[in-house]
Amino acid sequence: MPPAETVNPGDPRAAGATLHTAGGPVRSGKVRDLYDVGDRLLLVASDRLSAFDVVLPTPIPDKGRVLTGVSRYWFGQTADIIPNHLLGTDPALLPAGFTDESGLAELRGRMMLCRKARVLPVEVIVRGYVSGSGWKDYKRSGSICGIELPKGLRESDRLPEPIFTPSTKAEVGHDENIGFDAMVDLVGAEMSERVRDIALRLYARGAAIAEKAGILLADTKFELGTAVDTGELILIDEVMTPDSSRFWEAAAYEPGRAQASFDKQPVRDWLETQPWDKTYPGPGLPAEIVADTRQRYVAAFERITGASFDRYLQEDVIAQ
């Protein structure tokens, strides 16, 4: 289990659990709270939003439900590639007395009851396009994570084929891109090769499904671990969500520049205009930015899954 993360006093996570429970979460991340439920874990996606590695004071309504719903969809779509940690999503599965009635209502649509796993100490990243930190690497060296690429690529160009570019996990600040050999030093050659194969297959599946919906999956980050109960390698955490992926509108795609993303782009753009030094605490967000950001997350849910988000909120199902 990952160690508890240190948060700043006054950080939206510092108050601990968002639910009335006997004990607080064993770990609070920027977005998720993790609870120990005996031989299982409860993963709860909050509506918190971070930008430039700072958790902002203004939540985005239903953001956590979007992340959970999209992940549930992908777990179903990729179970033939690798088993995953998801056991259930119904609050009734929790132990009696875990939380009160208001807490159970709040959990609908945003909880995943999961198998426990020993998390691999690397971020599992696949890139299909030259963007973000990969673009910076390419401009500097002509490669990404030590993988030599063709000369003359432009920002946001599609790569000849997707590449596996792992990174370190950072509790504070940014992760750092590493080469495949460095990953071998961390988890061994056999595991590294297996993870690379699975990650590329997951990306290919996700990119094909997203492209049918008019969305380009530029890059994405996976989390893998070994199940505590069986020792098998499993897919954990969130999967191909707007928070863990760079989704682009295919109809507006234009190589040679940065692309607008289906995520918190309105927040980033607004923050860049503010007199803020990108350290804690962040500024509160205006209502129109909150509404625009929520709409982008909901649009990503509906286009990727083909399901109604309103129905998901009402019935906790992913269906039209």
C-alpha positions in Angstrom: 0.0 0.0 0.0 1.4 3.5 -0.8 2.6 5.6 2.1 0.3 8.4 3.3 0.9 11.6 1.3 1.8 14.8 3.1 -0.5 17.7 2.4 -0.2 21.4 3.2 -2.3 22.7 6.2 -5.5 24.1 4.7 -5.2 22.0 1.5 -8.6 20.7 0.6 -7.3 17.2 1.5 -6.0 18.1 4.9 -9.4 17.7 6.6 -9.2 14.0 5.9 -12.3 12.0 5.0 -15.1 13.5 3.0 -17.3 10.8 4.5 -18.5 10.2 8.0 -16.6 7.0 8.8 -15.1 5.4 11.8 -11.6 6.1 10.5 -10.3 8.4 7.8 -8.7 7.4 4.5 -5.4 5.5 4.7 -4.3 7.8 1.9 -5.5 11.0 0.3 -4.2 11.8 -3.2 -4.9 14.9 -5.2 -8.2 13.5 -6.3 -8.8 10.1 -4.6 -9.3 8.9 -1.1 -8.3 5.3 -0.3 -10.0 3.4 2.6 -9.0 0.1 4.1 -12.1 -2.2 4.2 -10.7 -5.5 5.6 -9.3 -7.6 2.8 -10.4 -5.0 0.2 -9.8 -1.3 -0.6 -12.4 1.4 -1.2 -11.3 3.9 -3.8 -13.4 7.1 -3.8 -13.0 9.7 -6.5 -13.6 13.2 -5.1 -14.5 16.3 -7.1 -11.2 17.9 -6.2 -9.2 19.4 -9.0 -5.5 20.0 -9.2 -3.5 22.2 -11.5 0.2 22.7 -11.7 0.5 20.2 -8.8 -1.7 22.3 -6.5 -5.1 21.1 -5.3 -7.4 24.1 -5.9 -10.0 25.2 -3.4 -12.9 25.0 -5.9 -14.3 21.5 -6.8 -15.8 20.5 -10.1 -19.3 19.0 -9.5 -19.5 15.3 -10.4 -15.9 15.2 -11.7 -15.3 12.2 -9.4 -18.2 10.4 -10.9 -17.0 11.0 -14.4 -13.6 9.5 -13.5 -15.1 6.5 -11.9 -17.7 5.9 -14.6 -15.1 6.1 -17.4 -12.7 3.8 -15.5 -15.5 1.3 -15.0 -16.2 1.3 -18.7 -12.5 0.7 -19.6 -12.1 -2.1 -17.0 -14.9 -3.9 -18.9 -13.4 -3.2 -22.3 -9.9 -4.4 -21.4 -10.6 -7.4 -19.1 -9.4 -9.8 -21.8 -6.0 -8.0 -21.9 -5.3 -8.0 -18.2 -7.4 -8.6 -15.1 -8.2 -5.6 -12.9 -8.8 -4.7 -9.3 -12.5 -3.8 -9.5 -14.8 -6.0 -7.3 -18.0 -3.8 -7.1 -19.4 -0.4 -7.2 -22.6 -0.7 -5.0 -22.3 1.1 -1.6 -24.4 -1.8 -0.2 -21.3 -4.0 -0.5 -19.6 -2.0 2.3 -19.5 -3.3 5.9 -22.5 -2.3 8.0 -21.9 1.0 9.8 -19.0 2.0 7.5 -20.8 5.4 6.8 -24.1 7.0 7.3 -27.0 7.4 4.8 -25.6 10.7 3.4 -22.2 9.1 3.0 -23.7 6.1 1.1 -25.6 8.5 -1.2 -22.4 10.4 -1.9 -20.5 7.2 -2.8 -23.0 6.3 -5.6 -21.2 6.6 -8.9 -17.8 7.6 -7.4 -16.7 4.5 -5.5 -14.8 1.3 -6.5 -14.4 -1.6 -4.1 -11.1 -3.1 -5.1 -8.7 -6.0 -4.6 -5.6 -5.0 -2.7 -2.4 -4.8 -4.7 1.3 -4.1 -4.4 1.7 -1.2 -6.7 4.6 -1.2 -9.2 7.0 1.8 -8.5 6.7 3.2 -12.0 4.1 5.2 -13.9 3.2 3.1 -17.0 2.9 5.6 -19.9 2.1 5.1 -23.6 2.4 7.9 -26.1 0.9 7.9 -29.6 1.7 11.5 -30.4 4.5 14.0 -29.6 3.1 16.2 -26.9 3.7 17.4 -23.3 7.0 16.4 -21.7 7.6 14.1 -24.7 7.7 17.1 -27.0 10.2 18.8 -24.7 12.4 15.7 -24.7 12.1 15.4 -28.5 13.1 19.1 -29.1 16.1 18.7 -26.9 17.4 15.3 -28.0 15.4 13.9 -30.9 14.2 11.1 -28.7 11.7 10.4 -25.9 12.8 8.4 -22.9 15.8 7.3 -25.0 13.7 6.1 -27.9 15.1 7.6 -31.1 12.4 9.1 -33.3 12.3 10.3 -36.9 13.7 13.8 -37.5 11.4 16.7 -38.3 8.4 15.8 -36.2 6.2 18.7 -35.2 4.4 19.2 -31.9 1.3 17.0 -31.7 2.4 14.8 -34.7 1.3 11.2 -34.6 4.2 8.9 -34.0 4.9 6.1 -36.5 3.8 3.7 -33.7 2.9 4.1 -30.0 5.9 4.1 -27.6 6.2 3.0 -24.0 7.8 5.7 -21.9 7.7 4.9 -18.1 8.4 7.4 -15.5 9.2 7.5 -11.8 6.4 8.1 -9.2 6.7 11.4 -7.3 4.8 12.0 -4.1 5.5 15.7 -4.4 6.1 17.6 -7.7 6.5 16.1 -11.2 7.2 12.6 -12.2 10.4 12.1 -14.1 10.7 10.3 -17.4 13.0 7.3 -17.4 14.2 4.8 -20.0 13.2 1.2 -20.2 16.6 0.1 -18.8 16.0 2.2 -15.7 12.6 0.5 -15.3 14.4 -2.9 -15.5 16.6 -1.8 -12.6 13.4 -1.1 -10.6 11.2 -4.1 -11.3 13.3 -6.6 -13.3 13.5 -7.5 -17.0 10.7 -10.0 -17.2 8.2 -7.8 -15.4 9.3 -4.7 -17.5 8.8 -6.6 -20.8 5.4 -7.9 -19.6 4.2 -4.5 -18.5 5.3 -2.9 -21.7 3.4 -5.4 -23.8 0.3 -5.0 -21.8 0.5 -1.2 -21.8 0.8 -1.0 -25.6 -2.1 -3.4 -26.0 -4.2 -1.3 -23.6 -3.4 1.8 -25.5 -4.2 0.3 -28.8 -7.6 -0.8 -27.6 -8.4 2.5 -26.0 -7.2 4.6 -29.0 -9.3 2.5 -31.4 -12.5 2.9 -29.3 -11.9 6.6 -28.7 -11.2 7.3 -32.4 -14.6 5.9 -33.3 -16.1 8.5 -31.0 -14.1 11.3 -32.7 -11.5 11.5 -30.0 -7.7 11.1 -30.3 -5.9 9.4 -27.3 -2.6 11.3 -27.5 -1.1 9.6 -24.4 -2.2 7.9 -21.2 -0.9 6.7 -17.9 -1.7 3.3 -16.4 -1.2 1.9 -12.9 -0.4 -1.8 -12.5 0.3 -3.9 -9.4 0.5 -7.5 -8.2 -2.7 -8.7 -6.4 -2.2 -9.4 -2.7 -4.6 -12.4 -2.9 -3.2 -14.2 -6.0 0.1 -12.5 -6.9 -1.1 -11.9 -10.5 -0.4 -8.7 -12.4 -3.6 -6.5 -12.4 -4.7 -3.1 -13.7 -5.5 -0.7 -10.9 -6.5 2.9 -10.0 -8.1 4.8 -12.9 -8.0 3.9 -16.6 -7.9 6.2 -19.6 -9.8 9.0 -17.9 -9.6 12.8 -18.7 -7.3 13.1 -15.7 -4.9 10.3 -16.7 -4.9 10.9 -20.4 -4.6 13.5 -23.1 -7.8 13.4 -25.2 -8.0 15.6 -28.3 -11.0 16.5 -30.5 -10.2 14.7 -33.8 -12.1 17.2 -35.9 -10.0 20.1 -34.6 -6.7 18.2 -34.7 -3.9 20.2 -36.3 -0.3 19.1 -35.9 2.3 21.9 -35.4 0.8 23.3 -32.2 -0.6 22.3 -28.8 -4.1 20.8 -28.9 -7.1 21.6 -26.7 -7.8 18.7 -24.3 -11.0 17.2 -22.9 -10.1 18.0 -19.4 -9.2 20.9 -17.2 -7.9 23.0 -20.1 -10.2 26.0 -19.2 -8.8 26.0 -15.7 -5.2 26.0 -16.9 -5.9 28.7 -19.4 -7.6 30.9 -16.7 -4.9 30.3 -14.1 -2.3 31.4 -16.6 -3.9 34.9 -16.7 -3.9 35.2 -12.9 -1.3 36.8 -10.6 -0.5 33.4 -9.1 3.0 31.9 -8.6 1.7 28.3 -9.0 2.4 27.4 -5.4 -0.1 26.6 -2.6 -2.7 27.9 -2.1 -4.3 28.2 -5.5 -7.0 30.8 -6.3 -10.7 30.0 -6.3 -12.3 29.4 -9.7 -15.1 31.6 -11.2 -18.5 29.9 -11.8 -18.2 30.0 -15.6 -14.8 28.2 -15.5 -16.3 25.5 -13.2 -19.3 25.0 -15.5 -17.1 24.9 -18.7 -14.8 22.3 -17.1 -17.6 20.1 -15.8 -19.1 20.2 -19.3 -15.8 18.9 -20.8 -15.6 16.1 -18.3 -19.2 15.1 -19.0 -18.7 15.2 -22.8 -15.7 12.9 -22.4 -17.8 10.4 -20.4 -20.6 10.4 -22.9 -18.5 10.3 -26.1 -16.1 7.6 -24.9 -18.7 5.3 -23.2 -21.6 6.1 -25.6 -23.7 6.3 -22.4 -25.9 9.0 -20.8 -24.3 10.8 -17.9 -27.7 11.8 -16.5 -28.7 8.2 -16.4 -25.4 7.3 -14.7 -26.1 9.9 -12.0 -29.7 8.6 -11.5 -29.2 4.9 -11.8 -25.5 4.2 -11.4 -25.3 2.4 -14.7 -23.4 3.0 -17.9 -26.1 2.8 -20.5 -28.0 5.0 -23.0 
